[in-house]
Amino acid sequence: MKTLTLAKVLMMMGFFAWVSYLCLTVYYGFSRPTVAQPEVGRTHAVDNHGHVAFLTNREVANLHLLLETSGGLIAIAVAVGLFAKLRQRSNA
């Protein structure tokens, strides 16, 4: 039972990280310059449904971190949940 609770918590954390990624993408997309500024490091173009904004290396790293963390947490949650279900079946 505790294992399934852990899986649910991990799934919620993964979902929260994914929603945070979406929110940060929209925030960056509409609050950053629409013209590249190489002198300050704004060289990474991000297209948000036709609206292009230019991000720094750090901003792009923030987006990648959130996206990869969300995927990892969800994958771990699925694995833990499957493990718990299989363990329940073998004990029954």
Buried (B, 14 or more C-beta within 10 A) or exposed (E): EEBBEBBEEBBEBBBBBBEBBEEBBEEBBEEBEEEEEEEEEBBBEBEEEEEBBBBBEEBBEBBEEBBEBBBEBBEBBBEBBEEBEEEEEEEE
